[in-house]
Amino acid sequence: MTESISPALAAYLFLNWKPDAAKAAFMASVCHLAVRRTLRISSLGEDAEASDLLAKQDRSKSKAGRAKWYDLPAATRLVFGGIAKERPVGDRRRVKNARPDVRDELHRTITEEYLKIRGIDRWSLAAAASILALGIAVASFSGLFLFSVAISGLLLTVFLVVAMFRHPERFPVATGTFEQFKQAMSLIVGLPAMVIVALVYIGTTEVISEQWPYLMAILVHIAGIVAVLAMLRMPTPKQRKIQHNMLILDRYLRGGIDGPAMSVECYEHYLPFAVALNVEQRWTERFHLWRQSQKMDAYAPDWLITA
């Protein structure tokens, strides 16, 4: 399961896309860069410093450098780019300084990764298309198409406003001044104008007696739109399996179930995911217990800055 998704996506899935998942995704990506020998870090904490970043010429010209670079997930490469842009003090860069700069782009990259593994749920798509097509056909035949569009637009506007307040992290944040102006105008002028137009049309449109039996067309049309939105937001079986796998991974990292045998390679492979799931302390304790049982010398990885 850890080969199919990035540690950053694992953080978002395990934390159910909550705002605090952004920090876990960022630090998991930093750890992933370290254990893949793309940079060295002083610790796994928020105040970590990075050094010995993989040079740009190595990423573009060296065969080993290209393999190391392009084998990383897009989210991990994005975090590397953010750290590389920070001004170094000596040969070190403060990792947390890069997080605000890549936060929004990291969220979009993780969302794109999640959508790519969504797969095609043909039954849901067919059902949604059929319901929506039926609602449009009945509304058009009855002559109440615009009437139903007005009611649907009113409800969708309310739905959009509620979603923006409940899940602001799912909506893109404008960066430039002009983009912020357009976003503000859409919220302050655009949405209220749509609501006013819809209410005026509904209030001034007369539904004649012959059309009353067809008034159900509006309900069918609205039900179709709601069904489409619900089906598109519902996780596919593939996505549900990956989310379930995160719970299994959490139990394995904590030692609740058996899994791959412990080794240095196993510890480093799962460490970014332990950071993503906020169990790196427990995972490291398990590793040190195994190391003591094996009478292994002190563990001093080359990706960790020790001085």
SETI-141002 format. One record per residue (C-alpha): chain; residue in one letter; x, y, z. Coordinates in nm, 4 decimals. Layout:
BEGIN
REC kolke lumvo       xx       yy       zz
REC     A     A        X        Y        Z
...
// end
This chain:
BEGIN
REC kolke lumvo       xx       yy       zz
REC     A     M   0.0000   0.0000   0.0000
REC     A     T   0.2912   0.2346   0.0641
REC     A     E   0.4140   0.1961  -0.2930
REC     A     S   0.0892   0.3241  -0.4439
REC     A     I   0.0478   0.6556  -0.2571
REC     A     S   0.2707   0.9316  -0.1238
REC     A     P   0.3240   0.9880   0.2502
REC     A     A   0.1574   1.3287   0.2045
REC     A     L  -0.1635   1.1690   0.0745
REC     A     A  -0.1502   0.9154   0.3570
REC     A     A  -0.1583   1.2042   0.6052
REC     A     Y  -0.4642   1.3590   0.4421
REC     A     L  -0.6486   1.0273   0.4216
REC     A     F  -0.5737   0.9289   0.7803
REC     A     L  -0.6750   1.2717   0.9138
REC     A     N  -0.9828   1.2811   0.6891
REC     A     W  -0.8701   1.5946   0.5003
REC     A     K  -0.8801   1.8134   0.8105
REC     A     P  -0.6778   2.1395   0.8128
REC     A     D  -0.4128   1.9966   1.0474
REC     A     A  -0.3328   1.7326   0.7843
REC     A     A  -0.1339   1.9946   0.5905
REC     A     K   0.1426   2.0060   0.8527
REC     A     A   0.1606   1.6263   0.8782
REC     A     A   0.1745   1.5964   0.4978
REC     A     F   0.4563   1.8504   0.4768
REC     A     M   0.6705   1.6902   0.7481
REC     A     A   0.6066   1.3425   0.6059
REC     A     S   0.7339   1.4668   0.2695
REC     A     V   1.0439   1.6148   0.4358
REC     A     C   1.1131   1.2810   0.6033
REC     A     H   1.0561   1.1036   0.2717
REC     A     L   1.3159   1.3270   0.1079
REC     A     A   1.5624   1.2431   0.3848
REC     A     V   1.5268   0.8643   0.3846
REC     A     R   1.5525   0.8699   0.0050
REC     A     R   1.8852   1.0535   0.0405
REC     A     T   1.7680   1.3653  -0.1436
REC     A     L   1.8678   1.5845   0.1513
REC     A     R   1.9768   1.5551   0.5135
REC     A     I   1.7764   1.6799   0.8103
REC     A     S   1.8680   1.7597   1.1682
REC     A     S   1.5525   1.6046   1.3183
REC     A     L   1.1936   1.5095   1.2459
REC     A     G   1.0608   1.8026   1.4472
REC     A     E   0.9157   2.1285   1.3249
REC     A     D   1.2444   2.3126   1.3880
REC     A     A   1.4408   2.0778   1.1639
REC     A     E   1.7093   2.2104   0.9336
REC     A     A   1.8012   2.0666   0.5932
REC     A     S   2.1341   2.0503   0.4143
REC     A     D   2.3116   1.8656   0.1324
REC     A     L   2.0195   1.9064  -0.1063
REC     A     L   2.0397   1.7061  -0.4271
REC     A     A   2.1924   1.9485  -0.6750
REC     A     K   1.9867   2.0573  -0.9745
REC     A     Q   2.2517   1.9385  -1.2194
REC     A     D   2.2433   1.5938  -1.0595
REC     A     R   1.8662   1.5812  -1.0997
REC     A     S   1.8843   1.6748  -1.4673
REC     A     K   2.2104   1.5193  -1.5899
REC     A     S   2.3151   1.2350  -1.3637
REC     A     K   2.1368   0.9097  -1.4373
REC     A     A   2.1332   0.8158  -1.0693
REC     A     G   2.0173   1.1652  -0.9799
REC     A     R   1.7303   1.1531  -1.2303
REC     A     A   1.6214   0.8128  -1.1048
REC     A     K   1.6298   0.9323  -0.7441
REC     A     W   1.4366   1.2497  -0.8336
REC     A     Y   1.1631   1.1193  -1.0626
REC     A     D   1.0997   0.8169  -0.8452
REC     A     L   0.9650   1.0542  -0.5816
REC     A     P   0.5924   1.1454  -0.5729
REC     A     A   0.4922   1.4867  -0.7056
REC     A     A   0.4018   1.6093  -0.3554
REC     A     T   0.7449   1.5148  -0.2220
REC     A     R   0.9227   1.6888  -0.5111
REC     A     L   0.7117   1.9997  -0.4498
REC     A     V   0.8241   2.0169  -0.0859
REC     A     F   1.1851   1.9769  -0.1959
REC     A     G   1.1449   2.2713  -0.4328
REC     A     G   1.0059   2.4855  -0.1527
REC     A     I   1.2974   2.4028   0.0776
REC     A     A   1.5505   2.4641  -0.2008
REC     A     K   1.4144   2.8175  -0.2502
REC     A     E   1.4793   2.9136   0.1107
REC     A     R   1.7884   3.1247   0.1778
REC     A     P   2.0482   2.9066   0.3541
REC     A     V   2.2364   3.0088   0.6669
REC     A     G   2.5724   2.8509   0.6119
REC     A     D   2.4794   2.5218   0.4484
REC     A     R   2.1449   2.4770   0.6261
REC     A     R   1.7870   2.5812   0.5529
REC     A     R   1.5002   2.6051   0.8016
REC     A     V   1.2456   2.3499   0.6874
REC     A     K   0.9380   2.5140   0.8389
REC     A     N   1.0010   2.8397   0.6501
REC     A     A   0.9043   2.6635   0.3262
REC     A     R   0.5705   2.5337   0.4512
REC     A     P   0.3603   2.8512   0.4012
REC     A     D   0.4950   2.8912   0.0465
REC     A     V   0.3977   2.5407  -0.0661
REC     A     R   0.0854   2.4861   0.1478
REC     A     D  -0.1793   2.5622  -0.1140
REC     A     E   0.0072   2.4015  -0.4037
REC     A     L   0.0762   2.0957  -0.1892
REC     A     H  -0.2950   2.0620  -0.1167
REC     A     R  -0.3765   2.0798  -0.4886
REC     A     T  -0.1066   1.8268  -0.5739
REC     A     I  -0.2333   1.5812  -0.3132
REC     A     T  -0.5907   1.6283  -0.4374
REC     A     E  -0.4798   1.5518  -0.7929
REC     A     E  -0.3032   1.2374  -0.6723
REC     A     Y  -0.6183   1.1277  -0.4906
REC     A     L  -0.8330   1.1859  -0.7983
REC     A     K  -0.5921   0.9899  -1.0180
REC     A     I  -0.6295   0.6813  -0.8014
REC     A     R  -1.0056   0.7285  -0.7823
REC     A     G  -1.0677   0.4938  -1.0710
REC     A     I  -1.3862   0.4863  -1.2738
REC     A     D  -1.7043   0.3933  -1.0904
REC     A     R  -1.9119   0.3190  -1.4005
REC     A     W  -2.2295   0.2304  -1.2105
REC     A     S  -2.2338   0.5623  -1.0234
REC     A     L  -2.1610   0.7611  -1.3373
REC     A     A  -2.4336   0.5806  -1.5341
REC     A     A  -2.6893   0.6244  -1.2554
REC     A     A  -2.6038   0.9931  -1.2115
REC     A     A  -2.6231   1.0616  -1.5854
REC     A     S  -2.9552   0.8792  -1.6143
REC     A     I  -3.1159   1.0638  -1.3234
REC     A     L  -2.9956   1.4009  -1.4453
REC     A     A  -3.1022   1.3351  -1.8049
REC     A     L  -3.4478   1.2253  -1.6879
REC     A     G  -3.4909   1.5377  -1.4784
REC     A     I  -3.3888   1.7671  -1.7654
REC     A     A  -3.6152   1.5862  -2.0132
REC     A     V  -3.9227   1.6020  -1.7907
REC     A     A  -3.8606   1.9658  -1.6973
REC     A     S  -3.8203   2.0621  -2.0633
REC     A     F  -4.1354   1.8750  -2.1711
REC     A     S  -4.3454   2.0451  -1.9042
REC     A     G  -4.2193   2.3936  -1.9883
REC     A     L  -4.0779   2.4380  -1.6392
REC     A     F  -3.7136   2.4064  -1.7305
REC     A     L  -3.6122   2.7632  -1.6416
REC     A     F  -3.8251   2.7462  -1.3298
REC     A     S  -3.6464   2.4329  -1.2140
REC     A     V  -3.3085   2.5818  -1.3074
REC     A     A  -3.3843   2.8848  -1.0898
REC     A     I  -3.4720   2.6679  -0.7890
REC     A     S  -3.1724   2.4415  -0.8500
REC     A     G  -2.9391   2.7401  -0.8799
REC     A     L  -3.0752   2.8825  -0.5559
REC     A     L  -3.0157   2.5563  -0.3719
REC     A     L  -2.6713   2.5080  -0.5258
REC     A     T  -2.5691   2.8586  -0.4185
REC     A     V  -2.6710   2.7838  -0.0610
REC     A     F  -2.4862   2.4520  -0.0813
REC     A     L  -2.1718   2.6267  -0.2084
REC     A     V  -2.1750   2.8873   0.0686
REC     A     V  -2.2228   2.6224   0.3380
REC     A     A  -1.9407   2.4122   0.1897
REC     A     M  -1.7059   2.7118   0.1850
REC     A     F  -1.7657   2.7771   0.5536
REC     A     R  -1.7437   2.4113   0.6574
REC     A     H  -1.4475   2.3125   0.4393
REC     A     P  -1.2504   2.6263   0.3443
REC     A     E  -0.9377   2.4156   0.2866
REC     A     R  -1.1000   2.2520  -0.0180
REC     A     F  -1.1312   2.5798  -0.2067
REC     A     P  -0.8327   2.7411  -0.3802
REC     A     V  -0.6843   3.0476  -0.2137
REC     A     A  -0.6194   3.3443  -0.4428
REC     A     T  -0.2553   3.4528  -0.4416
REC     A     G  -0.2339   3.7618  -0.6622
REC     A     T  -0.4078   4.0930  -0.5968
REC     A     F  -0.6229   4.0656  -0.9099
REC     A     E  -0.7208   3.7074  -0.8232
REC     A     Q  -0.8163   3.8139  -0.4721
REC     A     F  -1.0269   4.0986  -0.6174
REC     A     K  -1.2106   3.8611  -0.8514
REC     A     Q  -1.2717   3.6154  -0.5696
REC     A     A  -1.4059   3.8901  -0.3435
REC     A     M  -1.6358   4.0217  -0.6188
REC     A     S  -1.7695   3.6727  -0.6827
REC     A     L  -1.8523   3.6242  -0.3149
REC     A     I  -1.9832   3.9756  -0.2421
REC     A     V  -2.1561   4.0528  -0.5729
REC     A     G  -2.1822   3.7390  -0.7849
REC     A     L  -2.3479   3.4956  -0.5449
REC     A     P  -2.6004   3.7473  -0.4012
REC     A     A  -2.6904   3.8553  -0.7567
REC     A     M  -2.7586   3.4942  -0.8555
REC     A     V  -2.9808   3.4487  -0.5518
REC     A     I  -3.1769   3.7680  -0.6269
REC     A     V  -3.2296   3.6764  -0.9936
REC     A     A  -3.3469   3.3267  -0.9003
REC     A     L  -3.5890   3.4574  -0.6374
REC     A     V  -3.7302   3.7213  -0.8730
REC     A     Y  -3.7861   3.4668  -1.1496
REC     A     I  -3.9512   3.2196  -0.9127
REC     A     G  -4.1727   3.4897  -0.7626
REC     A     T  -4.2867   3.6378  -1.0959
REC     A     T  -4.3380   3.3147  -1.2903
REC     A     E  -4.6935   3.1845  -1.2932
REC     A     V  -4.7468   2.8120  -1.2986
REC     A     I  -5.0740   2.7405  -1.4783
REC     A     S  -5.3101   2.4675  -1.3637
REC     A     E  -5.2140   2.2346  -1.6486
REC     A     Q  -4.8539   2.2488  -1.5317
REC     A     W  -4.9220   2.1577  -1.1712
REC     A     P  -4.9049   1.7822  -1.2388
REC     A     Y  -4.5663   1.8435  -1.3985
REC     A     L  -4.4376   2.0366  -1.1027
REC     A     M  -4.2830   1.7096  -0.9950
REC     A     A  -4.0387   1.7688  -1.2798
REC     A     I  -3.8691   2.0317  -1.0659
REC     A     L  -3.8300   1.7878  -0.7807
REC     A     V  -3.6964   1.5215  -1.0169
REC     A     H  -3.4499   1.7674  -1.1666
REC     A     I  -3.3289   1.8844  -0.8258
REC     A     A  -3.3079   1.5252  -0.7026
REC     A     G  -3.1000   1.4442  -1.0093
REC     A     I  -2.8539   1.7248  -0.9390
REC     A     V  -2.8268   1.6273  -0.5719
REC     A     A  -2.7703   1.2654  -0.6740
REC     A     V  -2.4970   1.3676  -0.9176
REC     A     L  -2.3172   1.5753  -0.6554
REC     A     A  -2.3497   1.3023  -0.3940
REC     A     M  -2.2215   1.0297  -0.6266
REC     A     L  -1.9282   1.2354  -0.7443
REC     A     R  -1.8266   1.3116  -0.3849
REC     A     M  -1.8637   0.9543  -0.2643
REC     A     P  -1.5347   0.7605  -0.2533
REC     A     T  -1.5052   0.4829  -0.5090
REC     A     P  -1.4321   0.1266  -0.3921
REC     A     K  -1.0642   0.1845  -0.4738
REC     A     Q  -1.0531   0.4993  -0.2617
REC     A     R  -1.2352   0.3308   0.0256
REC     A     K  -0.9837   0.0461   0.0148
REC     A     I  -0.6919   0.2892   0.0371
REC     A     Q  -0.8546   0.4704   0.3315
REC     A     H  -0.9068   0.1353   0.5039
REC     A     N  -0.5445   0.0477   0.4368
REC     A     M  -0.4392   0.3559   0.6327
REC     A     L  -0.6069   0.2099   0.9413
REC     A     I  -0.4252  -0.1192   0.8837
REC     A     L  -0.0957   0.0662   0.8403
REC     A     D  -0.1539   0.2575   1.1634
REC     A     R  -0.2081  -0.0686   1.3527
REC     A     Y   0.1085  -0.2192   1.2022
REC     A     L   0.3225   0.0833   1.2886
REC     A     R   0.1941   0.0737   1.6460
REC     A     G   0.2665  -0.2990   1.6716
REC     A     G  -0.0974  -0.4063   1.6865
REC     A     I  -0.0708  -0.6499   1.3942
REC     A     D   0.2052  -0.8407   1.2200
REC     A     G   0.3606  -0.7158   0.8995
REC     A     P   0.6982  -0.6858   0.7281
REC     A     A   0.9830  -0.7978   0.9517
REC     A     M   1.1738  -0.5160   1.1152
REC     A     S   1.5057  -0.4119   0.9669
REC     A     V   1.6908  -0.0877   0.9003
REC     A     E   1.5466  -0.0805   0.5489
REC     A     C   1.1944  -0.1511   0.6802
REC     A     Y   1.2238   0.1192   0.9460
REC     A     E   1.3371   0.3838   0.6978
REC     A     H   1.0807   0.2820   0.4370
REC     A     Y   0.7854   0.3233   0.6747
REC     A     L   0.9219   0.6192   0.8705
REC     A     P   0.7664   0.8880   0.6405
REC     A     F   0.4292   0.7166   0.6765
REC     A     A   0.4745   0.7000   1.0534
REC     A     V   0.5301   1.0779   1.0474
REC     A     A   0.2187   1.1168   0.8314
REC     A     L   0.0105   0.9146   1.0789
REC     A     N   0.1748   1.0812   1.3833
REC     A     V   0.3118   0.7545   1.5212
REC     A     E   0.6799   0.8107   1.4443
REC     A     Q   0.7683   0.7939   1.8165
REC     A     R   0.6044   0.4541   1.8593
REC     A     W   0.7549   0.3262   1.5328
REC     A     T   1.1017   0.4424   1.6404
REC     A     E   1.0599   0.2771   1.9812
REC     A     R   0.9794  -0.0508   1.8083
REC     A     F   1.2872  -0.0123   1.5917
REC     A     H   1.5161   0.0502   1.8905
REC     A     L   1.3714  -0.2512   2.0734
REC     A     W   1.4442  -0.4642   1.7687
REC     A     R   1.7945  -0.3178   1.7435
REC     A     Q   1.8645  -0.4039   2.1083
REC     A     S   1.7379  -0.7575   2.0573
REC     A     Q   1.9740  -0.7935   1.7620
REC     A     K   2.2630  -0.6425   1.9636
REC     A     M   2.3034  -0.3944   1.6812
REC     A     D   2.5463  -0.1050   1.7122
REC     A     A   2.4239   0.2511   1.7431
REC     A     Y   2.2070   0.3585   1.4518
REC     A     A   2.3547   0.6617   1.2751
REC     A     P   2.1841   0.7090   0.9374
REC     A     D   2.3602   0.9139   0.6740
REC     A     W   2.0458   1.1198   0.6120
REC     A     L   2.0467   1.2617   0.9641
REC     A     I   2.2626   1.5606   1.0578
REC     A     T   2.4412   1.4617   1.3773
REC     A     A   2.6550   1.7704   1.4369
// end
